[in-house]
Amino acid sequence: MQYVSTRGQAPALDFEQVTLAGLAADGGLYVPEAWPSLSEDEIGALAGLPYTEVALRVMRPFVGDSIPEEDLRHLVETAYDGFHHAAVTPLTQLTHNEWLLELFHGPTLAFKDIALQFLGHLFSYFLERAGRTATIIGATSGDTGSAAIDACAGREGVQIFMLHPKDRVSPVQRRQMTTVMAPNVFNIAVEGDFDACQAMVKAAFADADFRARHRLTAVNSINWVRILAQAVYYFYAAVALGGPGRRIAFAVPTGNFGDAFAGYVAHRMGLPIAKLIIATNANDTLARALNSGKLSAGTVHATTSPAMDIQVPSNFERLLFEAWGRDGAVLADQMTALKDTGAIEIGENALTAMKDLLVAGRADDDETARAIRSVHQESGILIDPHTAVGISVARGCTAAGDFDATVCLATAHAAKFRDVVERATATRPSLPAFLSGLFDREERLEVLPADLQMIKDHIGRNSIL
Ligand SMILES: *Cc1c(COP(=O)(O)O)cnc(C)c1O
């Protein structure tokens, strides 16, 4: 399997190369050159299989001959070994036709563990095989950082430098990063906001010397493997609930459109999905785009679902690539126009095609709190604010399509955002036992100003590779 850039000007890569690549050299995102599909029988045969077996069958065609069968099996099995639920992504019933798909049973309590645990093992595997090392640098508003650190801590051949905005991540999120004492983990609290962190990471990648010297690698959701690993649970959930025979909609709390695009991948592989419900918070670029046909980004509002406080959802480029007939030149033009003018038109044909599968809506902080409260009153279950955005939007659009059941992706554990949950329900979610010592552990982090040169010097001085 080869991968091509959405902007058409970067070299095609194989699976190993695409795993270790960040953004394509032309500024685009990598996508498979063609979509493999599973037949209805093959999909039906996934019912009742363990999560890891479903993962193998779904991911196999994308991996091609980059990894021998037995090695891939070992990688998948070790990646999900550390999850705290035997089903990896269990379903919980909320109403007669509504389910939660619990994606938060990994070590850091958010769905990002599902892709990053696998990616961490894959990095080590490829690096060891090639006899080389890599330095991961990233910026996080909370969940990506802890999931990436957990996935890389103590691994041979990799080190990770993670930037977070000082005092702007929750205490649970910060401690999940800063209490990891592995010698290859470096936390940097930046005196600035998330955008400042992200801008410095991008600038470090853009410096060709620095990038080559440290063999920089990215783990944000532009990495293809993250999308691929997330496509698996759409299959797992759909067959568990009687798909392909039953018409199932998925509601996806959306920030960077990575998780939602994984649903699109499952659909392209042949999984019948009645509707993908794209749920945004007040940062509603996608809800507006899919309802008006105009993609325009505003300024970021801080909400109670901070992992979705994103105005320019980078993975939407992958969907536009499909919707515009896989024409890299058009994408390159339009993405430049979006950057220069702040807005572009999706176009009538592309929009109609998208709306066949997608429906979108938004929930503000009040609606989010109401959804947390309603679910708690109905079923005694505490959901986190990101999941609540999905529930709120899904419940508002039951008329949007012809489907029998809705699966809402539960993207984080309620205890990760316990102040918001407690305000809505007067019940404080408790941390799972394996994290109960989190607030007693020692922290290790460096506080630095939002100054690129100082960050680069810090990396140069501390690098252990
Ligand atoms: C990252 C994140 C999201 C958004 O996922 P995208 O793939 O960026 O759309 C939603 N909820 C939680 C809890 C997250 O950490």
The ligand as a MOL file (V3000), in Angstrom:
LIG
                    3D

  0  0  0     0  0            999 V3000
M  V30 BEGIN CTAB
M  V30 COUNTS 15 15 0 0 0
M  V30 BEGIN ATOM
M  V30 1 C -8.8680 14.9630 21.0380 0
M  V30 2 C -10.2100 14.8450 21.6550 0
M  V30 3 C -11.3870 15.0490 20.9140 0
M  V30 4 C -11.3790 15.5020 19.4710 0
M  V30 5 O -10.9250 14.5110 18.6010 0
M  V30 6 P -10.4940 14.8750 17.0860 0
M  V30 7 O -9.9720 13.6280 16.5320 0
M  V30 8 O -9.4340 15.9430 17.2300 0
M  V30 9 O -11.6930 15.3960 16.3950 0
M  V30 10 C -12.6030 14.8320 21.5440 0
M  V30 11 N -12.6540 14.4710 22.8460 0
M  V30 12 C -11.5420 14.2800 23.5980 0
M  V30 13 C -11.6770 13.9020 25.0200 0
M  V30 14 C -10.2760 14.4530 23.0290 0
M  V30 15 O -9.1730 14.2640 23.7810 0
M  V30 END ATOM
M  V30 BEGIN BOND
M  V30 1 1 1 2
M  V30 2 1 2 3
M  V30 3 2 2 14
M  V30 4 1 3 4
M  V30 5 2 3 10
M  V30 6 1 4 5
M  V30 7 1 5 6
M  V30 8 2 6 7
M  V30 9 1 6 8
M  V30 10 1 6 9
M  V30 11 1 10 11
M  V30 12 2 11 12
M  V30 13 1 12 13
M  V30 14 1 12 14
M  V30 15 1 14 15
M  V30 END BOND
M  V30 END CTAB
M  END
